[in-house]
């Protein structure tokens, strides 16, 4: 008579990978059998043991007991216990460097200003359009002195969930310097 009481435990492979902009995957599963007479060759699998994804998140393999079947008539009522596999894609760490523009201008009696900033990104996968700036990148003034732009890291917000972004910000500034003037004094003369 067929042997009963065989339990086959299927454990899907798992992996954690950092986002790279391309599809990534984990394949296959491990088999554990409680009876040495039963071999892995006696199992027919009708599913796909692949967990794949591109963006940050968790992707299950989708393994289920119904996908596994005993094909050896010498064993009856083989029980399949399945632990699903999974791929987890985690955020990629990126540093974005913001440097406010600076300028030195000569006093001219009117308001003067310097605007904007430069962006340097340490990873080619991350693009400037992935973040927004909630502020005003302008330093302005009229009198002699130094005027800060007021740039801060918290004014820059990442909108792409695949990245963990650190903004390193150097403020911009306008410096207005004194205007050099020559005053000629000519004393009056008389004879």
C-alpha positions as CSV (number, residue, x, y, z in Angstrom):
1,X,0.0,0.0,0.0
2,X,1.2,3.6,-0.6
3,X,3.1,5.2,2.3
4,X,1.2,8.0,4.0
5,X,2.2,10.8,6.3
6,X,4.8,12.5,4.1
7,X,5.0,16.3,4.6
8,X,6.9,18.4,2.1
9,X,7.8,22.0,3.2
10,X,8.4,24.4,0.3
11,X,10.1,27.6,1.3
12,X,10.3,30.3,-1.4
13,X,13.6,32.1,-1.7
14,X,13.7,35.7,-0.4
15,X,16.1,38.6,-1.2
16,X,16.4,42.3,-0.5
17,X,17.9,44.5,-3.2
18,X,18.5,48.2,-3.5
19,X,16.6,50.1,-6.2
20,X,18.7,50.3,-9.4
21,X,16.1,51.5,-12.0
22,X,15.8,48.1,-13.6
23,X,13.7,45.1,-13.0
24,X,15.2,42.8,-10.3
25,X,14.1,39.3,-9.2
26,X,14.6,36.3,-6.9
27,X,14.0,32.8,-8.2
28,X,13.4,29.3,-6.8
29,X,12.5,27.6,-3.5
30,X,14.0,25.2,-1.0
31,X,12.4,21.8,-0.3
32,X,12.4,20.0,3.0
33,X,10.9,16.5,3.4
34,X,10.1,14.7,6.6
35,X,10.7,11.2,5.1
36,X,14.0,10.2,3.5
37,X,12.2,7.7,1.2
38,X,10.5,10.6,-0.6
39,X,12.6,12.5,-3.1
40,X,12.2,16.0,-4.6
41,X,11.9,14.3,-8.1
42,X,8.4,13.1,-7.0
43,X,7.0,16.6,-7.0
44,X,5.4,18.3,-10.0
45,X,5.3,22.1,-9.8
46,X,2.8,24.0,-12.0
47,X,3.6,27.5,-11.0
48,X,6.3,30.2,-11.5
49,X,8.8,30.5,-8.7
50,X,9.8,34.1,-9.5
51,X,9.3,37.3,-7.5
52,X,10.1,40.3,-9.7
53,X,9.8,44.1,-9.4
54,X,11.4,47.4,-10.4
55,X,10.2,50.0,-7.8
56,X,10.6,50.1,-4.1
57,X,8.3,47.6,-2.4
58,X,7.7,44.0,-1.6
59,X,6.9,41.5,-4.4
60,X,5.5,38.1,-3.4
61,X,6.4,35.0,-5.4
62,X,2.9,33.7,-5.2
63,X,3.7,30.1,-4.2
64,X,0.7,28.0,-3.1
65,X,0.1,24.4,-2.0
66,X,-2.1,23.8,-5.0
67,X,0.8,24.3,-7.4
68,X,2.6,21.2,-6.0
69,X,1.6,17.7,-6.7
70,X,2.9,14.2,-5.8
71,X,3.5,12.1,-8.9
72,X,4.8,8.9,-7.2
73,X,2.0,6.4,-6.7
74,X,4.0,4.8,-3.8
75,X,3.0,7.7,-1.6
76,X,-0.5,8.8,-0.7
77,X,-1.9,12.0,0.7
78,X,1.4,13.9,0.5
79,X,1.0,17.2,2.3
80,X,2.6,20.3,0.9
81,X,3.2,23.2,3.3
82,X,4.2,26.4,1.5
83,X,6.0,29.5,2.7
84,X,6.0,32.1,0.0
85,X,9.1,33.7,-1.4
86,X,9.5,37.4,-1.7
87,X,11.6,40.1,-3.2
88,X,12.0,43.4,-1.3
89,X,13.4,46.4,-3.1
90,X,14.6,49.1,-0.8
91,X,15.3,52.8,-1.4
92,X,18.6,54.0,-2.9
93,X,20.4,56.6,-0.8
94,X,21.3,59.7,-2.8
95,X,22.9,63.0,-1.9
96,X,21.9,66.2,-3.7
97,X,24.1,69.2,-3.2
98,X,22.5,72.6,-3.6
99,X,24.7,75.7,-3.8
100,X,23.1,79.1,-3.8
101,X,24.5,81.6,-6.3
102,X,26.7,84.4,-5.0
103,X,27.6,87.8,-6.4
104,X,29.4,90.9,-5.4
105,X,28.0,94.2,-6.8
106,X,28.9,97.8,-6.4
107,X,26.4,100.1,-4.6
108,X,24.3,102.0,-7.2
109,X,21.5,103.5,-5.1
110,X,18.9,101.0,-6.3
111,X,17.9,97.5,-5.2
112,X,20.0,94.8,-6.6
113,X,19.7,91.0,-6.4
114,X,21.2,87.6,-7.2
115,X,19.0,84.6,-8.0
116,X,19.1,80.8,-8.3
117,X,21.3,77.9,-7.3
118,X,23.3,75.0,-8.8
119,X,22.4,71.4,-8.3
120,X,24.9,68.5,-8.1
121,X,23.6,65.0,-7.8
122,X,25.9,62.1,-6.7
123,X,24.0,59.4,-8.6
124,X,23.0,59.4,-12.3
125,X,19.7,57.6,-11.5
126,X,18.4,60.6,-9.6
127,X,17.2,63.5,-11.7
128,X,16.6,67.1,-10.8
129,X,12.9,66.9,-11.7
130,X,12.5,64.3,-8.9
131,X,12.4,67.0,-6.2
132,X,10.6,70.3,-5.7
133,X,11.8,73.6,-4.1
134,X,9.4,75.4,-1.8
135,X,11.0,78.7,-1.3
136,X,12.5,81.7,-3.0
137,X,16.1,81.6,-4.2
138,X,16.7,85.3,-4.2
139,X,19.1,87.5,-2.2
140,X,18.4,91.3,-2.6
141,X,19.3,94.6,-1.1
142,X,20.1,98.2,-1.8
143,X,22.6,99.4,0.8
144,X,26.2,98.2,1.4
145,X,26.2,94.9,3.2
146,X,25.7,91.1,2.8
147,X,22.3,89.7,2.1
148,X,21.6,86.0,2.6
149,X,19.4,84.0,0.2
150,X,18.0,81.9,3.1
151,X,18.2,78.5,1.4
152,X,17.6,75.6,3.8
153,X,17.5,71.8,3.3
154,X,13.9,71.5,4.4
155,X,12.8,73.7,1.4
156,X,13.8,70.8,-0.9
157,X,11.4,67.8,-1.0
158,X,12.0,64.5,-2.8
159,X,9.0,63.3,-4.7
160,X,10.4,60.0,-6.0
161,X,9.7,57.1,-3.5
162,X,12.5,55.0,-4.9
163,X,15.2,57.2,-3.2
164,X,16.2,58.2,0.2
165,X,17.5,61.7,-0.4
166,X,19.8,63.9,1.7
167,X,19.9,67.6,0.6
168,X,23.2,69.3,1.5
169,X,22.6,73.1,1.1
170,X,25.0,76.0,1.0
171,X,23.2,79.3,1.1
172,X,23.6,82.0,-1.6
173,X,24.3,85.6,-0.9
174,X,24.5,89.1,-2.4
175,X,27.3,91.4,-1.3
176,X,27.0,95.1,-2.0
177,X,30.3,97.0,-1.7
178,X,31.0,100.6,-1.5
179,X,31.2,102.7,-4.6
180,X,34.5,104.5,-5.1
181,X,34.0,108.2,-5.6
182,X,36.5,110.9,-6.2
183,X,35.5,114.3,-4.9
184,X,37.7,117.2,-6.2
185,X,37.8,120.3,-3.9
186,X,39.0,123.5,-5.5
187,X,39.5,126.3,-3.2
188,X,38.3,129.7,-4.4
189,X,40.9,132.3,-5.5
190,X,40.8,136.0,-5.8
191,X,43.3,138.8,-6.5
